[in-house]
Amino acid sequence: MENDARILDAANALAAWTREARRALHRMPELGFEEYKTQAYILGRLDEIGVPHTTERTGVIGVIHGGRPGGTVALRADIDGLPIREETGLPYASEHPGRMHACGHDAHAAILLGVARLLWDMRETLPGTVRLLFQPAEETIGGAEPLIAAGAMDGVDAVYGLHVAAQAPTGRIATRPGPMYAATDELFIDALGKSGHGAHPRSGVDAIAIAAQIITALQTLVSREIEATESAVVTIGSINGGTACNILCDEVKLVGTLRTLVSQTREQFCRRIPELCEGIARAMGGDARVRIRHSYSACVNDADEAGRVLRTAERLFGQAQTWMLRESSMGAEDFAYYLQRAPGAIYHLGCGSDVSVHNERFTIDEDCLPVGVAMQAALAVEYLLKIEREG
């Protein structure tokens, strides 16, 4: 496309500016719905550029109206940090003790600011509107739904997002059609028994023994109740129970997660987990209480838009920097809710890190920043031109 070279040159010209923004944001990591300094910084930068904006809680919605009427494309960046103590030793390390941008959201927000500046400068040639969604609270209870409720996706024709990919080559673009990230549900299981003397086990019902059987049996849901080609993960991450070495425990609390890629498996497991836990407990003379708290839905890319991402990346950066993912991630991503409102795709941007995200030593190769700016801007422009051509 004729705009590709212009966009790529502009993104590279903005590299130092985008890097400065990323480092400023990296110094001020804040948790979900506490991103007050982050929001103020984003608002200040948008004001400097001239981009109109509104706020919703700690989120920001910027709007760039093109010089010609047309469709609307939304671009999303999450902006919250994590409760991790940074140990990178960087000169621009976190100034908030116990808080860190260990998932790259500082890069996401800086990239979207770069896109704002790039597209603002070429707004007269845009046939339509670009909506910039700076979303809070992706790492916690989810900031996508409140932003959507505030109108962020009203009238949107397509939506795109990116996430830095640790331990992937810098600048590599990767995505896939269909499920990209899993649905997540939180499990709260109480195994109930009856206290008794440890020397006389018949005097009570051992809740620890019940819990042990439940933990083992839960894994058979994955290994025996879905097809081997399907994916699901049941994890018990916390076990608490018992008061002394010689007392039969009367209650054990288990906390875990269920991750699934398709709605049928999610529904099946949400039914079978209580059945299994309660059946085991009662067979052993006790009982079980199970509560399942639904979290993010599965994040499912539109096939056409995932293809557009890969074609755009190949045009801009060549085939060597483009990768079709074969497998979904069992991680979670509330970009899912945007994809329920409009076709679109989320993709990975390689950032050349030596360690994984959510690690106290995580950082990025900042050469990935102009790549992200060019990708997001090019996707928005291409889709708006597509709508204009189709009339």
Residue, then its C-alpha position, 0 to 999 in steps of 0.5 A: m500500500e502507498n501509505d506503508a512507506r509513509i507510516l514506516d518512516a514516520a514511526n521510525a522518526l518517532a522512535a526517540w519520542t516513543r522511547e521517552a514515553r515508555r521510560a516515563l511510564h515505566r517509572m510510574p507503574e500502578l495497579g488496576f484502577e489506580e493508574y492516576k499518574t499514568q492517566a495524567y501522563i497520557l492526558g498530557r501527551l494527548d493534549e500536547i499532540g492536540v488529540p481530543h479525549t474523554t476519561e472513564r475511571t482511570g482509562v482514556i479514550g482519544v479520538i482522531h477524526g479524519g478529513r473524510p467521512g468513513g468507518t471507525v477503527a479502535l486501537r487498544a493499549d492496556i496501561d496497568g502494572l503488577p505487584i512485583r518488586e523490580e530488579t532490572g537495575l535500569p536507570y528508569a526503573s520503577e519509582h513505586p516500591g513493590r510495583m512494576h511494569a513486568c508485563g510490558h503495558d508501559a510499552h503498549a501505552a507508549i506505542l499507542l501514544g506514538v500512533a496518536r501522534l503519527l495519525w494526528d499528523m496525517r488526519e486530513t487524509l484519513p477516511g474515518t475515525v480512529r479511537l484510541l483506547f488506553q485501558p486500565a486494569e487488564e491484570t486484575i478484574g478487567g478494565a475492558e468492560p467498563l470502557i465498553a460500557a462507557g461507549a468505547m466500542d460504539g460504532v466501531d467497525a474493527v479493533y486491534g491490539l498488541h502484546v509484547a512477546a517475551q523471548a521472541p525476536t525483536g519486532r516479530i509479529a505473530t498471531r493466529p485466527g480463532p482462539m488466541y487466549a483462554a477463558t479463565d474461571e476461579l475455583f473456590i472449593d471447601a472440602l468438609g470433614k469432622s474433627g477427631h483424634g489423629a490416633h483414632p481416625r475412625s473418630g472423624v472424617d479427614a478433610i485433608a484426605i478428601a482434598a487430596q482425592i479431589i486434587t488428583a481427580l480434577q486432573t482426570l477431567v482434562s485427561r479423560e473427559i475432553e478430546a486429546t486434541e482440545s485444551a484445558v487446564v485445571t490448577i489448584g494454587s492454594i491449599n489451607g487447612g488443619t490446626a495441629c499434627n494430631i488432629l483430623c482436619d475438618e475443613v480444607k480450602l482449595v483455590g485454583t483456576l480453570r482455563t478453557l478455549v471453547s465455550q462447550t468445554r467451559e460449560q462442561f467443566c463448570r458443571r463437572i467440577p462441582e459434581l466431582c468434588e461433591g461426589i468424592a467428599r460424600a463417598m468419603g463421609g464428608d461434603a464439599r462446597v464449590r463456588i466458581r467465579h467467572s473471569y475473562s472469556a476466551c479471546v477469539n481473533d476474527a480469521d480475516e483480521a488475523g490474516r490482515v495483521l500477518r499481511t500487514a506485517e509482511r508488507l512492512f517488515g518482510q516474511a522473516q518477521t511474520w509468524m503464524l502461531r500454531e497454538s493458543s495461549m492458556g493465558a487470559e486477556d480481556f481484549a476478548y470483550y472488544l472482539q465480542r463487539a467488533p471483528g478484529a485481532i490481537y497479536h504478539l510483538g516480539c520484544g527480545s527479552d531474556v526472561s518471561v513477563h511477570n518476572e522481576r527482571f523483565t524488560i524489553d528491547e526498545d527497538c520493538l516500539p516503532v514496529g508496534v507504532a507502524m503496525q497499529a497505524a497501518l492496520a487502522v489506515e488500511y481498514l478505513l481505506k477498505i471501508e471507503r473502497e467498499g462504499 
